[in-house]
């Protein structure tokens, strides 16, 4: 099969990017032909373009396209210049586009319709941020239904990562086309994440957050929770991830709360072995996000045997089996978060039971499973065509 994977960013940190990379690598290993079509956008906050265009990345061929700023202020619809001619030129047998409310979905859908190519969309759905003004939330909600009509009705399959996402997307997309395919984890590699030494320069005991340092990740509330911890549990907090414009706010909040020495921003750690070691040696992983469609870092911690504390939002409760595989807390409640952190750091029998349950859950979601589910979907669509 010749498969086109179309997404905004590639070779950068993020759940969508990791999902596409690992599925593409798995398909290539099984003899399929996969090419990624990505924009040169490195970050949306601040808006920056990458200066390099490597190909391949981790064995996956990539075509790069310049992306323009949003067509309509406040709406996430950047367009990838040259994408349509490239897809016309290559004529893949399957076009699989990723994310929601982005211009490249409209472009990919147009080519798929005109060429009668089976078209798949993975939504990675994120509702409008509740902190946005009602006018912008209304515009984004309208955009949901616009994409439902302009993109999802023409797709042969719509891939979502959780049952919750299926229900949310079914509000504006044909429910009979929805397929739940969770992302995965390299369970064998992560099982050894804490086996080696702690990376140089890190404390012996610490809490870790891994993800973008962004406004929707709940990090100010996490700092407030850290400041509430009793002395015996106030160990350092390591923030691992690229700064999406919130780094200075985090530093100033830590200074105001008097916990600046306990908060360290490590930035993005591109070496997979180092990243696994940082996460694998943590006393716990905390993910206090305002929303996560899935939260891929949860699976990484679960496979590594690291206890998890996370917001009960989006797909997180489903990933953590409604609290059986990790501690869930209400979003935006620093006091509840502090209590969950203290309880988890105490490392009682219930925490151990959750860790064991989480490890079994992660093993069942190895990347090989996600690869095979995508491959089976593509083959079924080609057979139907």
N, C-alpha and C positions, 0 to 999 in steps of 0.2 A: 504493500500500500504506500502511496505517496500522500503524506499528511502534512498540512500546513497548520502551524500553531501561531496564532496572532495575538499579541499582547502589547501593552504599553511599554513595560520595562522588562529587561532580561539581563541576567548577570549582575543583578543588584539584590540587596537583602529584601526579603518579603515572602509571605506565604504563597501568593500567586506565582511569583517567580520561581520559588523552590518547587512547587507542584509541577509547573510546566517542564522545568529542567529534568526532574527525576522521572517523570512519565516519558518524556522524549528519550532520555538515555535508555530506559528500559525497553522501549519499542525498538530503538536502533539495535540494541543487543539481541533482539529477537528477529532481526533481519528486515525490519520496516524502514522506509525512507521518511525521515522527519526533517523539516526545515522550519525554523522560527523566523517570524517577521515581527520586528520590534522597533519602537521609536528610539530616538537618541536622548530621550528624557531621562535624567538621572534622579530628579526629585521634583515634586510639585510644591513643596514648602521648605525652602524657597524654590522658585521655578528655575531649574538649572539643567543645562544640556551636558551630556558626557562628552569628553574630548577624545575618547578612543572608541573604536568600533571593532573589537576583536571578533574573529571568526576562525575556527569554531570556538564555542565556550563549553568546556567539559565534554568535548566530542560532539556537540550539537551545532550544525551549521546555522548561521544567523545572517539575515539580511536586515540592514539598518535603514531607517527612514527619519528624515527631519520632521519634527512635530511642531505645529504652530500653537500659540496660546488658545485658550477657549474662544469659541466663536461667539458665545453669549456670556457676558460677565456673570460669575457666580455659578455657572453650570459646567460640569466636567465633560466637555466634548472636544478635546484636542483632536485634530485630524492628522493622520500620517501621510505626508506628501509622497506620492509615488507608490503607495501600497496597491492601489487598484491595477495599475499596469504590471506590477511585479506578479500579482496573483494571476492575471490574465496570461502572462508570459509562461509561468511555471505549470499552470493547469493541474493543481493537485487533485487527488481523488476525494479527499476529505478536507474541509476547512473547519478548523476549531478555533473560535475566538473567545477571549477571556475578559472578564469584568463586565461592568454594567454602567450605563450612561456615558460611554466613551465613543468618540467618533469612529474609531477603527472598527467597531461592531457594524456600524452603518455601511462602511466601505466593504467589509468582508461579506456582509449579507448581500450587497448589490452584485458582487462578482458571483457568489454562489447561485443566486437566482438566475442571472443571465446565462451562466454556463451549466446550469442544472447539476451543480456539485452538492452532494450531501453536506449540510451545514450544522455544526454543533456549537452551542454556546455554553460556557461555564460562567455563571453569573457572579460568584464570589460576592454575594449581595450584602450591601451595607445600607441600612436606612438612613434618612437624613439625620444629622447630628441634632440632638434635642436642644443644644445650646444655640443653634442658629435661629435668627428671627423667623417669625411665622411666614413671612413673604418668601424667604428662600426655601423653607421646608415645603411650602406649597408648590414652588417651581420644580423642586426635585421630585415631589410626588407626581406632578404632571409628567415629568420626564420618565418616570417608571412606566406610565401607561403609553407614552409615546413609543418607548422601546418595545413594549409589549406588542404594539401594532406594527411597528416598522421593522423589527428584528425577530422577535421570538415567534411570531406567527409563521414566519417563513423558515424557521429552523426545523430540522428533522428531530433534534433532541436537545434538551436543555439540562445541563448537568448542575446539580447542587450538591453541597457537601454534607448537609444534615437534614433531618426531617423538619426542623424548624424553618430552615431556608426554603424547603419545598413549600411549606404552607405560606410563607411570606411572598414568594415569587408567584405562587398560584393566584394571588390577588390580581395580577396583571398579565400573566402569561398562560398559555394553554396547559392545563394541569396534566393532560394525557401525554404530553411530551417530556415531562420532568423525570429525571433519573438521578437517584442518590448514589454518588460515588465519593466516599471520603478520601482525603489525601492520605499519605502514608508516612512511614518513618523507616530508616535503616535500623531495624531492631537489633541486629547483630553488632553493629558498630556502637550503638548507643548503650548496649548492655555493658560495654567495657569502658564507658566514658569516665567513670571514677576510679579506674583501676590503677592508673599511673600517678605520678606526683602532682601536687597542686602547681599550676603555672607560676613561674617566678613573679615575685612582687605582690602576690595576693595573700590576704589574711588566711589563717587556718580555718576560721568559721565565718560564713557570710550568707546573706540572702541574695538571690539574684533575680533581676528582671531582665528579660531578653525581648527585644522588639524595637521598633522605631521610637525615638524620643520625640513624641508627637502629642498634640493637644488632646487627642481622643483616647489616650492610653491611661488616664486616671492617675498620673504620676504625682501631682501635688497632693492628692488625698493619701497616696502611699507614704509620702514623707510625713504627713500629719500622723498617720498610724505608727510609723517608726518612732516618732517623738513620744508617743503614748506608751511605748513598751516599757516594762519594768527593766531595771538595770541589768538583770541577769540574762535578758533576752535581747538587749539592744546591741546586736552585732552589726558589722558593716553591711550596707546595701550596695551591691554592684549593679549598675545600669549598663547593659550591653546592647548597643545598637546605634545606628546612624542618627545624627541629630537633625530632626526636621523642624528646627526653629524654636525648640523648647529648652535647649540646654541652659541658657542664661537664667530663664525663669526657675528651673530646677535648682540651680546654684543659689539664687537669691532666696528661694523658699527655704532651703536647707539652712542658710545663714540666719534667717529670721527665726526659725524653730530651734536654733542652737544645736543642730546635728550635722553641721557641715563636715566635721571630721569623719562621720560615719557614712557619708554618701560619696561614691566614686563613679564618675562617668567614664567608662572604658572605651566608648565609641564602637564602631563596627569591627568585628574580629574576623577577617576573611579566611584565616587558616581553619579549615574544618576540625582538625585535631585539637587545636587550641580552644576553639569554641566549645567542643564537646567536653574538654577537660574542665573549663570554667563552669559549665552547667552541671557536669557530673559530680563535682566536688561541693556543690552548694548544699546548705542545710535544707533549703527549700526554694522553689520557684514561685514567684508571685506575679500574677497577671491581672492588674486591677482595671482593665479596659472598660470604656463606655460601651463598646460593642466589638465582638469578634464573630466573623462568619463561622470560623472553626477554631482557630488558635493552634497553629501547627507546632509551636513551641511546647504546648502541653504534651503532645505525643512524645516529643524528644525527652522531656523530663520524666514522663511516665516510663518510657523504655529504659531510662538510666536509673530508675529506682529512686528518683528525687521527689519528695512530697510536694504537692501543688496546693496553692491557695489562689483562687481566681474569682472574678466577678460572676455572678449568676445572670449573665446576659448572653444574647445571641445563641451561638451553637455550643458555648462552653458547658452548660449543664449536660447536654447530650454526650459530649466528649468525655466528661467526668462521670458519666452514668448517674446523673442526678445526685452527686455527692458521694457515691460509693467508692469512686476512684480519686477523689480529691476534695478539698474543703471549698465550699461555695459561700460567698458573702454577697450582700446587696451592693450594687454599684454606688459609689459616692457616699459611703458610710465609714469614715475613718475609724470610729470606735469599734465597729464590728470587725473591720479588717485587722485592727490591732489585736483584738481578742483571738481571731483565727490564727494570726501569726504566732502569738504566744503559745496557743494550744499546740500548734504544729511543731514549734521548736522544742516543746517539752517532750515530744517523741514517745508518746504512750502507745499502748497496744492497739488502739483504734487507728492511729496514724500508720502503724505497720500493716494493718489489714488493708487500709486504703492503698498503700504503696504496692502490696502484692496484687491487689485487684487491678491497679493501674498498669502494672507490668504485663499482666495477661491480656489486658485490653489492647495495649500497644503492639504486642506480638501479632495479634489478629489483624492489625492494620499495617503490615509491612508494605513497603513500596511495591513489591512484586504483586500484591493483591490489586492495588490501584492500577498498575500497568495492565494486568490481564483484563480488568473490567473495562478499561478504555479500549483495549484492542478488540474485545468482544463486541462492544457497542459499534465501533467503526465497521467491523465486518458485517454486522447485522444490517447496518444502514446501506452498505454497498450491495448486499444481497437483495434488499428490498427495492433498490433502485433498478 
